[in-house]
C-alpha cells in the first residue's frame, strides 16, 4: 500500500483522496482547519466541502504539513493555483527525497505567467519527469459519489505516468496517460475563463445556440494558445481539452459557470463572491495572466479579453457581448 499525501482538503482534494484510497493507497490529507481534519479522522467525512460523502478508513488528515508529508511516495497538490507557490515554499523541505508531485491546480501564475508544473519545478528543483498534472472533466461531487468519469495524467515520463495511472484507477475513475503536460495545463487553465463566459450567457437568458458557439470558439482560442506554447493540437480534442471544457461550461456544479451566471444576472463581482461563501472563481483570477500570456506569444483570445474587461475593468456584460458579436467576420 503506497502512502500518498494530498495537500488540500477542499472538495476536489477530498474527492481525489477518496479515489486514491479506493484504488488501494493509504492517504493522508493536509487541511488548513482543525475542524475539517477532525471530521475526516473521526467521522470519515468532510462535511464542509463534500457533505454526505463517506470516506474510506484509509483516509486520514492533519493540519501539520510535516506529518502529512513524512513517508509520502507521491504528493498531490490540491490547492488553488495562485496560492500554490507560497504554500509549496513552506512544504518543500518536508518532501521525501524520491517523492513525486502531482498537481490538480488549474491556472497560470500571476506575474510570472508560469504554468503550475513550471512553478513546482522552480520551487522544488525537481526534474520534470517527477512532476505530473491531472486534468479532465472531473466535477468533485460526481466523482466522490462514484459516478463514472475519466481523466488525464500528464507527465513527460511514460513509466511514471503509467504507475500513477494504476494508483488512480478504480471501477468508477479511469485515468489515461499523456506526455503533453503543456497542453493539459493550458486546457485546464483556460476552461475556467470560458466557463465564466458561458455562465454570463446563461445568466443573461441566452440559449443553447449561444452556449455551443461559446464552447466552440473558446476551444479554438484555447487551442491557439496551447499550440503557440508548444502543445500538441490533438490534446485539446481530448479529455483535458474539450472534455474538461464541456463539463465546466455546462454543469451547475462548476463554480466558474455559476459565478459567471450571477454576473450575467447583473450582480457585481463582490455580490457574486458573497453568494459563493467569499470564494472567487479561479477564472476571475486567471483571466489576467492568461490574457498577458496570449499577448506575449501573439495569440488572439477575444473571450478571455472580454472576461478580463468585465471582471477587472468595470465592463458591462451586455455591452461586451454586443461588441463581441460585432467583430469583423472572417473564415473559421
C-alpha positions in Angstrom: 0.0 0.0 0.0 1.5 3.3 -1.1 1.4 6.3 1.2 0.2 9.4 -0.7 -0.1 12.9 0.7 -2.9 15.1 -0.5 -2.1 18.8 0.3 -5.5 20.4 0.4 -8.9 19.3 1.8 -11.3 21.2 -0.4 -13.9 19.4 -2.5 -11.6 18.3 -5.3 -8.7 17.3 -3.0 -11.1 15.3 -0.8 -12.6 13.6 -3.9 -9.1 12.7 -5.2 -8.2 11.4 -1.7 -11.2 9.1 -1.8 -10.2 7.9 -5.3 -6.7 7.1 -4.2 -7.9 5.2 -1.2 -10.5 3.3 -3.2 -7.6 2.3 -5.5 -5.6 0.9 -2.6 -3.4 3.6 -1.2 -3.0 5.0 2.3 -4.0 8.7 2.0 -3.1 11.4 4.4 -4.6 14.8 3.8 -3.4 18.2 4.8 -6.2 20.5 6.0 -6.0 24.2 6.9 -8.7 24.0 9.5 -8.7 21.8 12.7 -12.4 21.0 12.3 -12.0 19.7 8.8 -9.2 17.4 9.8 -11.2 16.2 12.9 -14.2 15.5 10.7 -12.2 13.3 8.4 -10.5 11.4 11.2 -13.4 11.0 13.5 -16.5 10.9 11.2 -14.8 9.9 7.9 -16.5 12.9 6.3 -15.6 16.3 5.1 -18.9 17.9 5.9 -17.7 21.4 4.9 -16.8 20.6 1.3 -18.4 17.2 0.5 -21.3 16.7 2.9 -22.8 13.2 2.8 -19.8 11.5 1.3 -18.3 8.7 3.5 -14.5 8.5 3.2 -12.6 5.2 3.5 -10.9 4.5 6.8 -7.6 4.6 4.9 -8.1 8.4 4.5 -6.8 10.4 7.5 -6.0 14.1 7.9 -3.8 16.6 9.8 -3.1 20.3 9.9 0.6 19.6 10.3 2.2 19.5 6.8 5.4 17.8 8.1 3.4 15.0 9.5 1.4 14.6 6.3 4.4 14.6 4.0 6.5 12.2 6.1 6.9 9.0 4.2 4.8 10.1 1.3 5.8 8.5 -2.0 3.6 10.8 -4.0 2.4 14.3 -3.2 -0.8 15.6 -4.6 -1.1 19.4 -4.7 -4.8 20.3 -4.3 -4.7 24.0 -3.7 -5.6 27.0 -5.9 -3.0 28.0 -8.5 -2.4 31.5 -7.2 -1.6 30.3 -3.6 0.4 27.3 -4.6 3.9 28.8 -4.7 3.6 30.3 -1.2 2.4 27.0 0.3 4.9 24.9 -1.5 7.8 27.1 -0.3 6.8 26.1 3.2 6.4 22.5 2.4 9.4 21.8 0.2 11.8 20.9 3.0 9.5 18.2 4.2 9.2 16.3 0.8 10.8 12.9 0.8 13.9 12.8 -1.4 12.3 10.4 -4.0 8.8 11.7 -3.8 6.9 12.8 -7.0 4.4 15.6 -7.3 1.0 15.6 -9.0 -0.7 18.9 -9.5 -4.5 19.3 -9.5 -4.3 23.1 -9.8 -5.6 24.8 -13.0 -4.3 28.2 -13.8 -1.4 30.4 -14.9 0.5 32.1 -12.1 0.0 35.8 -11.9 3.2 37.8 -12.5 5.4 35.0 -13.7 2.9 33.7 -16.3 4.2 30.2 -15.4 2.2 27.0 -15.8 1.7 25.2 -12.5 4.2 22.4 -13.3 6.8 25.2 -14.0 6.1 26.7 -10.6 6.5 23.3 -8.9 9.8 22.7 -10.7 11.2 26.2 -9.8 10.3 25.9 -6.1 11.2 22.2 -5.6 14.1 21.8 -8.1 12.5 18.5 -9.2 13.2 17.2 -12.7 10.1 17.5 -14.9 9.9 13.7 -15.1 8.8 13.7 -11.4 6.1 16.3 -11.9 2.7 15.3 -13.3 -0.6 17.1 -13.9 -4.1 15.6 -13.6 -6.8 17.2 -15.7 -10.2 16.2 -17.2 -14.0 16.5 -16.9 -13.8 15.9 -13.2 -16.6 17.5 -11.1 -15.7 16.7 -7.5 -19.2 15.8 -6.2 -20.0 13.4 -9.0 -16.6 11.6 -8.6 -17.0 11.4 -4.9 -20.4 9.7 -5.4 -18.7 7.1 -7.6 -20.2 8.3 -10.9 -18.1 7.1 -13.9 -15.6 9.6 -15.1 -12.2 9.7 -16.9 -9.2 11.9 -16.5 -5.7 12.5 -18.0 -2.4 12.1 -16.1 0.1 14.1 -18.0 3.8 13.5 -17.4 6.9 13.6 -19.6 8.0 10.2 -18.1 5.8 7.5 -19.6 6.7 4.9 -17.0 5.8 7.2 -14.1 2.6 8.2 -15.8 1.7 4.5 -16.0 2.4 4.0 -12.3 0.2 6.9 -11.4 -2.4 5.5 -13.8 -2.5 2.4 -11.6 -2.6 4.4 -8.4 -5.7 6.4 -9.6 -7.6 3.6 -11.3 -10.9 2.5 -9.7 -14.1 0.9 -11.2 -15.6 4.4 -11.5 -12.5 6.5 -12.3 -10.5 5.8 -15.4 -7.2 7.6 -16.0 -5.5 8.0 -19.4 -1.8 9.0 -19.8 -0.4 11.8 -22.0 3.1 13.2 -22.3 1.7 16.7 -23.3 1.9 18.5 -20.0 1.8 21.9 -21.7 -1.5 21.1 -23.5 -3.2 19.6 -20.5 -2.3 22.5 -18.3 -3.3 25.2 -20.8 -6.6 23.4 -21.4 -7.2 23.2 -17.6 -6.4 26.9 -17.1 -8.4 28.4 -19.9 -11.5 26.4 -19.5 -12.3 28.3 -16.2 -12.3 31.5 -18.2 -14.5 30.2 -20.9 -16.9 28.8 -18.2 -17.3 32.3 -16.9 -18.4 33.4 -20.3 -20.9 30.6 -20.6 -22.2 31.4 -17.1 -22.7 35.0 -18.0 -24.6 34.0 -21.2 -26.8 31.7 -19.1 -27.5 34.5 -16.6 -28.5 36.7 -19.5 -31.1 34.2 -20.5 -29.3 33.1 -23.7 -29.9 29.6 -25.1 -28.2 26.5 -26.4 -27.0 28.0 -29.7 -25.1 30.7 -27.8 -23.7 28.1 -25.4 -22.5 25.9 -28.3 -20.9 28.9 -30.0 -19.1 30.0 -26.9 -17.8 26.5 -26.1 -16.6 26.0 -29.7 -14.9 29.4 -30.0 -13.5 29.0 -26.5 -11.9 25.7 -27.6 -10.5 27.5 -30.7 -8.7 30.2 -28.7 -7.5 27.7 -26.1 -6.0 25.6 -28.9 -4.3 28.6 -30.5 -2.6 29.5 -27.2 -1.6 25.9 -26.4 -0.1 25.3 -29.9 1.8 28.6 -29.7 3.3 27.4 -26.4 4.4 24.0 -27.9 1.4 21.8 -27.1 0.0 19.0 -29.3 -3.1 20.3 -31.0 -4.8 16.9 -30.6 -4.7 17.2 -26.8 -7.4 19.8 -27.0 -9.8 17.4 -28.7 -9.4 15.0 -25.7 -10.4 14.8 -22.0 -8.1 17.5 -20.8 -9.3 19.8 -23.6 -12.9 19.5 -24.9 -13.9 17.1 -22.1 -13.0 19.4 -19.3 -14.3 22.4 -21.2 -17.8 20.9 -21.7 -18.1 19.8 -18.1 -17.0 23.1 -16.6 -19.1 25.2 -19.0 -22.4 23.3 -18.7 -22.6 22.0 -15.2 -24.3 23.8 -12.3 -21.7 22.1 -10.1 -19.0 24.2 -11.8 -18.0 27.2 -9.6 -16.8 29.2 -12.6 -20.0 28.7 -14.5 -22.3 29.5 -11.5 -20.1 32.6 -10.7 -20.5 33.8 -14.2 -24.2 33.2 -14.1 -24.5 35.7 -11.3 -22.5 38.2 -13.2 -24.9 37.7 -16.2 -27.9 38.4 -13.9 -26.4 41.8 -13.2 -24.6 41.1 -9.9 -21.3 42.8 -9.2 -18.1 40.8 -8.6 -18.4 41.5 -4.9 -22.1 40.3 -4.8 -21.2 37.1 -6.7 -18.3 36.5 -4.3 -20.6 36.9 -1.3 -23.0 34.4 -2.7 -20.3 31.8 -3.1 -19.2 32.0 0.6 -16.5 34.5 -0.2 -14.8 32.4 -2.8 -13.7 33.9 -6.1 -13.9 31.6 -9.1 -10.5 30.6 -10.4 -11.2 32.0 -13.9 -11.6 35.5 -12.4 -8.0 35.3 -11.1 -6.5 33.5 -14.0 -8.0 35.6 -16.9 -5.4 38.3 -16.3 -2.4 36.1 -16.5 -3.9 34.1 -19.4 -4.5 37.3 -21.3 -1.0 38.5 -20.7 0.4 35.1 -21.8 -1.6 35.3 -25.0 -0.3 38.8 -25.7 3.2 37.7 -25.1 3.0 34.9 -27.8 0.8 37.0 -30.1 -2.4 34.9 -29.9 -5.8 36.4 -30.2 -8.2 35.4 -27.4 -11.3 37.6 -27.6 -13.4 35.7 -25.0 -10.5 35.9 -22.5 -10.2 39.6 -23.2 -13.9 40.1 -22.7 -13.9 38.3 -19.3 -10.9 40.5 -18.1 -12.8 43.6 -19.1 -16.0 42.5 -17.2 -14.2 41.3 -14.1 -11.3 43.8 -13.8 -12.2 46.9 -15.9 -15.8 47.5 -14.9 -17.1 46.4 -18.3 -20.8 45.8 -18.7 -21.6 42.2 -19.7 -24.3 43.1 -22.2 -22.2 45.7 -23.9 -19.2 43.5 -24.1 -21.3 40.7 -25.6 -22.7 43.0 -28.2 -19.2 44.1 -29.1 -18.1 40.5 -29.5 -20.9 39.8 -32.0 -20.0 42.9 -34.0 -16.4 41.9 -34.5 -15.4 41.7 -38.2 -16.4 38.4 -39.9 -13.7 36.0 -41.1 -13.2 32.4 -42.1 -13.5 29.8 -39.3 
